[in-house]
Amino acid sequence: VLAEASAIVHGYRGDNYGHPSIDFGRIAALWSVLFGHHVEPRQVSLAMIALKLSRLVQTPGHRDSVVDIAGYAETWGMVGEREQ
C-alpha cells in the first residue's frame, strides 16, 4: 500500500498537478474564500484523509481509499518539508 501510494504521489499525480505544496496551496486559497477563514496547504492533506476515512466507513474493503490515505499522509510530509 505504501509503495503504491508513493509511486502515485511521486509519479503521474505529481506530473499532472505539481508538488503538493503548490497544488494544495491553490486548493487552500480556494477553500479559504469558500469557507470564509484561512486554510493552510497541510490542512488540505488532513481534510482529504478525513474524506477517505468517511468513504471507508461506507466501503471498508475499498483498497484504493487506503492507498489514497497513505498518499495524502505522504503529501502532508512533503508540504511540511517545503514550508521549512
C-alpha positions in Angstrom: 0.0 0.0 0.0 2.8 2.4 1.0 4.9 1.7 -2.1 1.8 2.1 -4.4 0.9 5.4 -2.7 4.4 6.7 -3.0 4.6 5.8 -6.7 1.4 7.6 -7.4 2.4 10.8 -5.4 5.8 10.9 -7.0 4.6 9.7 -10.4 1.7 10.8 -12.5 -0.1 12.8 -9.9 3.0 14.9 -9.3 3.5 15.2 -13.0 -0.1 16.3 -13.5 -0.6 18.6 -10.5 2.9 19.7 -9.4 4.3 19.5 -6.0 1.7 19.1 -3.3 2.7 22.4 -1.7 1.7 24.2 -4.9 -1.4 22.1 -5.7 -2.7 22.2 -2.1 -1.7 25.9 -1.9 -4.2 26.6 -4.7 -6.8 24.4 -3.1 -6.3 26.1 0.3 -6.7 29.5 -1.3 -10.0 28.5 -2.9 -11.2 26.9 0.4 -10.2 30.0 2.3 -12.6 32.1 0.1 -15.3 29.4 0.1 -15.3 28.8 3.9 -14.5 32.4 4.9 -11.4 31.6 7.0 -7.8 30.9 6.3 -6.9 27.3 5.3 -3.3 26.0 5.2 -2.0 23.6 2.5 -1.2 21.0 5.1 -4.9 21.2 6.2 -5.9 20.2 2.7 -4.0 16.9 3.2 -5.8 16.3 6.5 -9.2 17.1 5.0 -8.6 14.7 2.2 -7.6 11.9 4.6 -10.8 12.6 6.5 -12.8 12.3 3.3 -11.2 9.0 2.5 -11.9 7.8 6.1 -15.5 8.7 5.7 -15.7 6.7 2.5 -14.1 3.7 4.2 -16.9 3.7 6.7 -19.3 3.0 3.8 -17.0 0.7 1.9 -14.4 -0.8 4.3 -12.9 -3.1 1.8 -12.1 -0.4 -0.8 -8.3 -0.7 -1.1 -8.0 2.4 -3.2 -9.2 4.6 -0.3 -6.4 3.1 1.9 -3.8 3.8 -0.8 -5.1 7.4 -1.1 -4.9 7.9 2.7 -1.3 6.8 2.6 -0.7 9.1 -0.3 -2.2 12.1 1.4 -0.1 11.3 4.5 2.9 11.5 2.3 1.8 14.8 0.8 1.3 16.2 4.3 5.0 15.5 4.9 6.1 16.9 1.6 4.2 20.1 2.2 5.8 20.4 5.6 9.3 19.9 4.2 8.7 22.7 1.8 7.4 25.0 4.5 10.6 24.6 6.5 
